[in-house]
Amino acid sequence: MKAIRNNDLNEQIALVTGASRGIGRAIAVQLAQQGCHVVINYRNDEAGAAQTAAAISELGREALLVPADVSSYAACENMVAAALDKFGRLDVLVNNAGITRDNLLVSLEPEDILSVINTNLLGVIYPTKAVAMQMMRQRYGRIVNLSSSAASKPGKGQSNYAAAKGGVEAFTKAMAVELAPRNILVNAVAPGVIVTEMSEQIRELGEEEIKARLLLKRYAEADEVADLVCWLASPANQYMTGEVLHLDGGLKMA
């Protein structure tokens, strides 16, 4: 009988994009709790990223702050180079960075469409491309992309966001095919409404209506998303790749 594998990430190196707050911070801190040293990516919120780093340092793990706009491939190359210069390897990539610019399509400005596509879709493709060769050399890696329930069940005014997240899910499956021969597993998590600053406006506008559509009748906390992401990123996951796991309280069934 084979030994039971655990989810020990001790001494592994993880890169989390958009880790200055919300889900990204929860993931970064939980990875550190499970033993990772963490590269914390952020774009503008240096103070928030520093708070994430402080929480990781308190756990006795190293944190490296790397500002970068993930919608720029050159910036992603520099980010990965900084991580490798510090730690020498990268075992886990969590593509979490994202923004929203919700409005009806006829009212969206072109820049609102472009910024959401660039950050939410290219901001997954570019970091993955930048880190893939290193993981291929290692013959090991775990990549987890953050999608959204909006990819399969979008709300009104989410056309740009839904298109980007739908692309993330298709890209996840394509990368699973390409990288599986090198023992690199690629999966996505599609959260529903999570209690974060980014979802605050949505929750305020239709809290009772949204909760009525959830089988569990409550929103999830960021730590619950982190739980699932960290399992996918851990050695305990040996055989799951190319999957999109929905963490939405049953929203997709409503």
N, C-alpha and C positions, 0 to 999 in steps of 0.2 A: 504494500500500500504506500503510495507516494505521500511525502510529508506535505502538510498543509502550508501553502505559501501565505506569508503575511504581507501587509501593505507598508512595510518598513522602508522609508525613503532615506535612511540615514546616510549622510554625506553626499547625497545626490545634489546636483545643481539645477535649479529651476529658474526659468525666465517667465515672468508674468507681465503682460502688457496691460496698461491702464490700471496699475495697482495702487494708485494714490487714495482710493476710497471705495466704498460700496462692495460689490461682489469681488472685484480685483483684490482689494485689501484682505477680505476674508479668505480668499484662496491663498494669497501669499503667506499670511500668518499661519494658516492651517498646514501648508506645506512645511513651514519651519517647525511647527509642532511635531511633525512626523519625521523631522531630521534633515530637511533640505537647507542648503544655503540658497538665498534667493536674490535674483537680479530683478530690481523693481523698476519697471518702465513707467514713465509718465510724460505728459506733454507740457502742461502749464502749471499744474498744482504741485509745486515743489514742497510747500508746507505739508500738504497731505501725504506726499510720498515720504517725507521725513518721519511723519508719525507712523507710517507702515514700517519703515526701517527700524524705528525705536522699538516697536512691538516685537520685531524679529530678533533684535539684539538682546532683548530681555529674555528671550528663550535660549540664548547661548548660541545662536546661529549668525552667520555673516550675512549682511545685506549690502548690495551694491546698487546705488541709485544711478540710473541712466536715463536722462531726458532724451526723448526722440519722438518725432512725428511718424507714426507707423504707416501713414499713407505715402511716405517717401521711401523708396527702396534704398537710396544711399544712406539715409538715416538708420534704416534697419541693419544694413551691413555694418555700420559703425557701432551700433548697439551690440550686435553679436560679437564683433571684434573686441569690444571692451569687456564683455563677459568672459570670453575665452582668454584674454590677456590676464584677467584676474584669477580665474578658476581652472582654466585649461580644458574644460569640457562642458557640455550642456546635455543634461539627461531629459529634462522636461521643458516643454514650451506650452504655455497657456495663453492663447490668443483671446484676450478678454476686452481690449479697448473698444469702446463704441460710443456713439452719440445718437441723439434723435433730433429730428426737425419735423415734427408732425404737422400735417395740414392736408386739406384736400388737394389732389394733384393740380387742379386748375388754379389753385391759389399758391402753390409752391413756386418759389423763385428758383431758377436754374441752379444757383449756387447752393441752395438747400438740398437739392437732389444730389448734386455732385459731392458735396461734403459728406453726406451720409454714405454714399456708395464708396467713396475713397477711404473713409475711416473704417467702416464696418466690413467691407469686403476686401479692398486692397490691403487694409490693415491686418488681415488674416493671411492673405497670399504672400505679402512681402516678408514678414518675419519668418514664415515657414520656409520660403525659398532661401532666406539668409542662413537659417540654421540647419537645413536639410543635409548639406554636404558633411558637416561635422558629425551629425548623428549617423550618417551612412558610414563614415570612417570608423565610428565607435561600434557599429553594428548593434546599436541599441538606441531607443528613444521613445518617448511618449509625447504625443501632441494632442492637446484638447482645445477645441474651438468652441467659443460661446456663440450659440445661435439664439433663437427666441421662438416662443410659441407663435409670434407674428409671421414666421415663415410659412406655417401651415394653416394658421387661423388668424389672419390679420384683422385689426380693427379699422374703423373709418379714419382716414388721414394718415395711414401708415404705409402708403404705397412705396415710398423710397426705402424705408426701413425694412419692409417685408421683402422687397426685391434683393436688397443687400444680404439679408439673413438667409434667403433661399439660395443665393449664390454660395454662402458659407457652407451650407449643408451639401450642395453638389460638389464643392471643392474638397470637403472632408472625405467624401467617398472616392474621389479621384486620387487623392493623396494616399488613402489607405491601399489602393491598388498599386501605386508606384513604389511605396516605401516598405510594404510588407516583407519583401525578400531580404531586407536588412534588419529585420526585427524591430521596426519602428511602427508602433500602433497609433492610428489617428482616429479620433472619435470627436463627437460634438455633444454638447449639452444644450438643450433648448428650454430655458426657464420660462415660466409664466410671469405673473406679476410678483416681483420681489420687493420687499420693503427696503428701498434705497432712495437716495436723493434723486436719481434719474427718473424714477417712476412716480415721484411725488405728485406731479401735475395730473397724471392719469388717475391716480388713486383719489385725488381730491375731486375730480370732475365726475366720477361715476362709481364711487366706492361700493354702494349697495348693489348697483346693477352688476358690477364685475363679480363681487362675491357670490351673488345669486347664481352665476354661471359656473362656479367652481364646485366640484363634487365635495371637496373638503371644507368649503365655506370659510377659508382664510387665506391670507397671503403667506408666502414663504419668507423666511429670513435668509440673508446672504450666506450664513453659515451652512444652511442646508444645501445650497448650491455647491459650496466649497467641499462638503462631504463627498458628493458624487464626483466632482472634478478630481479630487485627490485620490479617490479609488481608481479612476481611469488612468491616472498618472503613475500609479504605484506598481511595483513588481507583482502585486496580487492579480493584476490584470494581465493575463498571458494570452488570451484567445479572443478578446473582443476588439474588433477594428472595423472601421467604416460605418459605425452606428451613430444614430442621432437619438439620444435619450431625452425624453420629455419629462421635465420636472415642473409640472404646471397645475397640480392639484386636481387633475381631471378636466381641465379646460378644453382639451382637444376632443373630449367625448360629449361636450355640451351641445 
